Amino acid sequence: MVNLLASVVMAFNPITGKVATVVDGNTLVVISEGDTYQVVLHDVDSPEPGQPYAEEARMHLEKILLNKNITVELTGKDRHGNYLGCGVYPCVNRFTSRTCAKRFSLGIRKMFSS
């Protein structure tokens, strides 16, 4: 019950801060009011480190968000203790996920078609 309540409260907890690091294709480190948040973007799927196109995904997200001020809504935590975030503003999630998905699906299709 306490975890459920914490998740509900956190769902209404937007933070605004600067993207200090892009860890991978869907994970950011955001500095907000002196606090550090490692945020996994809930609506962005990307290859895990070590998988094909993982570095390209990280570099793409870095190009869009590194050193930018953003607002992200924290919706909970994952099993590793990372914050889960959605609704990155300025609005880049739809652009990021569609562009990355298209690029990666094309790359994977090309990779397996040879």
Backbone as numpy.savetxt, mean C-alpha at the origin, in Angstrom:
# Nx Ny Nz CAx CAy CAz Cx Cy Cz
-14.36 -9.35 21.37 -15.18 -8.16 21.37 -14.31 -6.91 21.37
-13.22 -6.92 22.16 -12.33 -5.77 22.22 -11.66 -5.55 20.86
-11.20 -6.64 20.20 -10.59 -6.51 18.88 -11.58 -5.94 17.87
-12.83 -6.38 17.94 -13.85 -5.86 17.04 -14.04 -4.37 17.26
-14.11 -3.96 18.51 -14.27 -2.55 18.84 -13.07 -1.74 18.36
-11.86 -2.27 18.56 -10.65 -1.58 18.10 -10.66 -1.42 16.59
-11.12 -2.44 15.86 -11.19 -2.35 14.40 -12.21 -1.31 13.96
-13.34 -1.25 14.65 -14.36 -0.27 14.30 -13.84 1.13 14.54
-13.19 1.35 15.68 -12.63 2.67 15.99 -11.56 3.02 14.98
-10.69 2.07 14.63 -9.60 2.34 13.71 -10.12 2.64 12.31
-11.28 2.09 11.93 -11.83 2.32 10.60 -12.10 3.79 10.37
-12.25 4.55 11.42 -12.51 5.97 11.31 -11.28 6.78 11.70
-10.10 6.20 11.51 -8.86 6.83 11.94 -7.99 7.19 10.74
-8.30 8.27 10.04 -7.41 8.66 8.95 -6.16 9.32 9.52
-5.02 9.04 8.89 -3.79 9.74 9.26 -3.30 10.49 8.03
-2.65 11.60 8.26 -2.04 12.37 7.19 -0.56 12.49 7.51
0.25 12.18 6.54 1.69 12.25 6.76 2.45 12.10 5.47
3.76 12.02 5.60 4.66 11.93 4.45 5.11 10.48 4.27
5.11 10.03 3.02 5.59 8.68 2.71 7.12 8.72 2.76
7.68 8.06 3.78 9.12 8.06 3.99 9.82 6.94 3.22
9.12 5.81 3.08 9.70 4.64 2.42 8.60 3.86 1.72
8.94 3.30 0.58 8.06 2.33 -0.08 8.75 0.98 0.09
8.15 0.12 0.89 8.75 -1.17 1.24 8.64 -2.14 0.07
7.44 -2.24 -0.50 7.21 -3.09 -1.66 6.04 -2.50 -2.44
5.47 -3.27 -3.33 4.44 -2.75 -4.22 3.12 -2.39 -3.58
2.95 -2.72 -2.29 1.72 -2.32 -1.60 1.94 -1.96 -0.13
3.17 -1.66 0.25 3.47 -1.33 1.64 4.28 -0.05 1.72
3.81 0.88 2.57 4.44 2.18 2.74 4.81 2.40 4.20
5.81 3.22 4.43 6.08 3.73 5.77 5.70 5.20 5.73
4.74 5.57 6.59 4.22 6.94 6.64 4.58 7.54 7.99
5.14 8.75 7.96 5.45 9.50 9.18 4.34 10.52 9.37
3.64 10.43 10.50 2.52 11.33 10.79 2.63 11.83 12.22
2.79 13.13 12.38 2.87 13.76 13.70 3.89 13.07 14.60
5.04 12.72 14.02 6.11 12.10 14.79 5.98 10.61 14.98
4.85 10.03 14.59 4.66 8.58 14.70 4.92 7.92 13.35
5.42 6.69 13.39 5.72 5.94 12.17 4.72 4.81 12.01
4.13 4.72 10.82 3.14 3.69 10.51 3.62 2.91 9.29
3.72 1.59 9.42 3.95 0.75 8.25 2.57 0.30 7.78
2.19 0.74 6.59 0.82 0.56 6.10 0.81 -0.33 4.86
0.04 -1.40 4.93 -0.21 -2.25 3.77 -1.48 -1.72 3.11
-1.39 -1.36 1.84 -2.55 -0.83 1.12 -3.52 -1.96 0.83
-4.68 -1.86 1.43 -5.69 -2.92 1.39 -6.14 -3.24 -0.03
-6.27 -2.26 -0.88 -6.84 -2.50 -2.21 -5.81 -2.56 -3.33
-4.54 -2.79 -2.98 -3.49 -2.93 -3.99 -2.84 -4.29 -3.81
-2.89 -5.11 -4.86 -2.26 -6.42 -4.83 -0.97 -6.33 -5.64
0.11 -6.84 -5.12 1.37 -6.80 -5.85 2.18 -8.05 -5.52
3.16 -8.35 -6.37 4.02 -9.50 -6.09 4.80 -9.29 -4.79
5.04 -10.37 -4.08 5.83 -10.32 -2.85 7.31 -10.20 -3.22
8.14 -9.61 -2.33 9.58 -9.54 -2.60 10.13 -10.91 -2.98
10.94 -10.92 -4.02 11.51 -12.17 -4.52 10.71 -12.78 -5.66
9.46 -12.38 -5.83 8.64 -12.88 -6.94 8.89 -12.03 -8.18
8.59 -12.58 -9.37 8.74 -11.79 -10.59 7.94 -10.48 -10.50
8.55 -9.41 -10.94 7.96 -8.07 -11.02 7.79 -7.38 -9.67
8.30 -7.97 -8.59 8.18 -7.35 -7.28 8.93 -6.01 -7.22
10.13 -5.98 -7.76 10.91 -4.75 -7.73 10.29 -3.68 -8.62
9.74 -4.08 -9.74 9.05 -3.12 -10.62 7.83 -2.53 -9.92
7.10 -3.36 -9.17 5.93 -2.87 -8.43 6.36 -1.86 -7.37
7.44 -2.17 -6.65 7.93 -1.25 -5.62 8.36 0.07 -6.25
9.10 0.00 -7.33 9.59 1.22 -7.98 8.44 2.06 -8.53
7.41 1.41 -9.04 6.25 2.13 -9.57 5.53 2.89 -8.45
5.30 2.23 -7.34 4.62 2.88 -6.22 5.51 3.99 -5.64
6.81 3.74 -5.61 7.76 4.74 -5.13 7.72 6.00 -5.99
7.66 5.80 -7.28 7.60 6.93 -8.23 6.35 7.79 -7.97
5.25 7.16 -7.60 4.00 7.88 -7.38 3.94 8.53 -6.00
4.43 7.84 -4.95 4.14 8.29 -3.59 5.32 8.71 -2.73
6.55 8.33 -3.04 7.67 8.63 -2.16 7.80 10.14 -1.93
7.94 10.51 -0.67 8.07 11.90 -0.22 6.83 12.75 -0.46
5.70 12.11 -0.74 4.44 12.84 -0.93 3.67 12.85 0.38
2.88 13.89 0.58 1.96 13.94 1.71 0.68 13.25 1.29
0.23 12.31 2.11 -0.98 11.55 1.81 -1.85 11.46 3.05
-3.09 11.12 2.83 -4.00 10.75 3.91 -4.46 9.34 3.62
-4.40 8.48 4.62 -4.82 7.09 4.46 -5.68 6.71 5.66
-6.75 5.99 5.39 -7.65 5.53 6.46 -7.15 4.18 6.97
-6.84 4.12 8.26 -6.39 2.87 8.86 -7.61 2.05 9.23
-7.60 0.79 8.79 -8.78 -0.07 9.00 -8.52 -1.26 9.91
-7.32 -1.38 10.42 -6.98 -2.50 11.30 -5.51 -2.83 11.17
-5.16 -4.03 11.62 -3.78 -4.52 11.51 -3.79 -5.92 10.94
-2.70 -6.26 10.24 -2.58 -7.63 9.73 -1.89 -8.50 10.77
-1.67 -9.76 10.44 -1.09 -10.70 11.42 0.36 -10.38 11.76
1.01 -9.51 10.94 2.39 -9.11 11.20 2.48 -7.81 11.98
1.34 -7.21 12.29 1.34 -5.96 13.03 1.36 -4.71 12.18
1.35 -4.89 10.85 1.29 -3.74 9.95 -0.13 -3.17 9.96
-0.23 -1.87 9.80 -1.55 -1.26 9.66 -2.11 -1.58 8.29
-3.39 -1.77 8.20 -4.07 -1.93 6.92 -4.68 -0.58 6.58
-4.45 -0.13 5.38 -4.95 1.18 5.00 -5.67 1.14 3.67
-6.67 1.98 3.55 -7.35 2.12 2.27 -7.68 3.59 2.07
-8.03 3.93 0.86 -8.39 5.30 0.54 -7.24 6.26 0.66
-6.16 6.02 -0.10 -5.03 6.93 -0.09 -5.42 8.18 -0.87
-5.23 9.33 -0.25 -5.53 10.60 -0.90 -4.27 11.44 -0.91
-3.86 12.08 -1.95 -4.64 12.20 -3.18 -4.89 10.83 -3.79
-6.02 10.71 -4.46 -6.52 9.41 -4.94 -5.56 8.79 -5.94
-4.85 7.79 -5.51 -3.94 7.09 -6.41 -4.24 5.60 -6.44
-5.05 5.09 -5.52 -5.23 3.64 -5.44 -5.79 3.04 -6.72
-6.85 3.62 -7.26 -7.41 3.04 -8.48 -6.41 3.11 -9.62
-5.75 4.24 -9.76 -4.74 4.38 -10.80 -3.62 3.37 -10.58
-3.13 3.31 -9.35 -2.01 2.43 -9.04 -2.37 0.98 -9.27
-3.50 0.53 -8.73 -3.83 -0.89 -8.84 -4.14 -1.27 -10.28
-4.86 -0.43 -11.01 -5.18 -0.76 -12.40 -3.93 -0.75 -13.27
-3.10 0.26 -13.11 -1.89 0.36 -13.92 -0.96 -0.81 -13.63
-0.72 -1.07 -12.34 0.17 -2.18 -11.97 -0.39 -3.51 -12.45
-1.67 -3.73 -12.21 -2.28 -5.00 -12.60 -2.15 -5.21 -14.10
-2.42 -4.17 -14.86 -2.33 -4.29 -16.31 -0.89 -4.60 -16.72
0.06 -3.84 -16.18 1.46 -4.03 -16.53 1.94 -5.42 -16.13
1.59 -5.87 -14.91 2.06 -7.17 -14.44 1.40 -8.31 -15.20
0.10 -8.18 -15.49 -0.56 -9.26 -16.22 0.02 -9.37 -17.62
0.32 -8.24 -18.24 0.95 -8.28 -19.56 2.32 -8.91 -19.48
3.09 -8.53 -18.45 4.43 -9.09 -18.28 4.40 -10.57 -18.01
3.48 -11.01 -17.19 3.38 -12.43 -16.87 2.91 -13.21 -18.09
1.94 -12.64 -18.82 1.48 -13.29 -20.03 2.63 -13.47 -21.02
3.44 -12.40 -21.18 4.58 -12.44 -22.09 5.60 -13.48 -21.61
5.82 -13.51 -20.29 6.81 -14.41 -19.72 6.43 -15.87 -19.95
5.15 -16.21 -19.83 4.73 -17.59 -19.96 4.35 -17.99 -21.38
4.27 -17.01 -22.27 3.88 -17.35 -23.64 5.07 -17.76 -24.50
6.31 -17.55 -24.00 7.48 -17.90 -24.82 7.82 -19.35 -24.74
